[in-house]
Amino acid sequence: MACSEPDCERPAAVELHIPWAENRLVCAAHARVLGRRDGIVADPFPERADDLLE
């Protein structure tokens, strides 16, 4: 499954739980940036843990 952010073809590694919108499946790079916003909870996929270390 690919990252849901536009123009990103990396594999999704994290589900972002966003209170004011639908949850999103994003790559590790986008999760690092978007997960810093207040209220967003990042839930990593255990099988994609290696992607989070890059």
Buried (B, 14 or more C-beta within 10 A) or exposed (E): EEBBBEEBEBBBBBBBBBEEEEBBBBBBBBBEEBBEEEEBEBEBBEEBEEBBEE
